[in-house]
Amino acid sequence: TRYDPERYNVYVFYASDGENSPEDRETAAAALGRIGAVASFMGYVEISSGARRGGETETAALFRDLASSGDVGSYVLTASEEVWDAIRAFFTNRSQQDSHPSSP
């Protein structure tokens, strides 16, 4: 209530290894949906291990579902040096969307 989303930009960035229990999918999706309703942008960074391919996790699926109805981006990191690449990708994509509103 202190920072009205109509007057302030609200950015949410979440980093995870992607592991999430399928049993709490509905609860997690509902909570992310409420956050997404007031956020200007939500970015999800998945830290991929060599044992599995990044972006194919339960948490990544939650953010993919949100992307269809909001301003949400995802990025898979394979090395810590890629953090700035992820941030640039989020804001570059957002900047391109702002200048080309009809872009997918």
N, C-alpha and C positions, 0 to 999 in steps of 0.2 A: 504493500500500500504506500510505502514511502516513495517509491520510484514508479510512477505511473507509466506503463509500457507505451502509452500513447505519446508521452513526452520524452522518454528515454529509450535508447537502444539497449536491448537485453540480449547478450550473447552467451550461449551455453556451450562449453566444450567438454567432452567426456572422453577419457582414454581408458582402455580396458584390454585385457587379453581376449575378450569376447566370450568368456565362459559365463553362462547364465543358465539357471535351471529352467527347463521347459515348463515346469509346474507353476512358475510364477509369471509366465508370459503375459497373461491377461492383466495382472496387477501392474507389471512393469510397463506394458503398452499404455495403459490408462494414465499412469503417472507421467510418462513421457509426453503423452498427448496434451495433458494439462499444462505442462511446462512449455511445450511447443506453441500452445495457443497464445502465450504472452511473449515468447521469445522472438527477437528479430531474426535470429539465426541460431541453429544448433549444429555443431560439428562433432562428429564421432571419429576418433582415431583408434584403430585397432592395432595392437602390438602383436605382430605375427611371430610365431615360433617356427623353427625349421621343421617341426614335427607335423604341422598341418598348414593348409593353405589359408591365408588370411581372408577375411570377408565372408567366410562361409559358416559363421557362428550364429548362435541364437541372438546375441546382442546386435550383431550386424544386421540381421533380419528385422529386428525391431526398428532400427534406424532407416532401413530401406523402405519399410512400410510407411514411416512418417514422411519420407521424402516425397511421396506422391501427393501429400496434402499440405506441405509446408516448405519453408526455406531451410533445408537440411542437407548437409554434405557429409561424406565419409571418406576416409583415407586409411590405407593399410600401411603401417610402418614395418620395414624389415630391419632397420638399423636406427639407432638413436640420432644419427646425423640427419635423418629425414624429417625431424620435427618441423623445422622451418619450411621445408617443402610443403608439408601438410598445411601449415598456416597460410602460406602464399596461395596454395590451391583453393582453400576456402574463400579467401578474399578476392582472388582473381575471378573465380566463378561467380561470386556475388556481384562484383563490379561489372562483369559482362552481362549478367542478367539485368542489372539496373539500367544499363545503356541499351539493352535489347530486350524489352519486356516480353516479346513474343517468343523468345528463345526457349527451348525445352529445358 
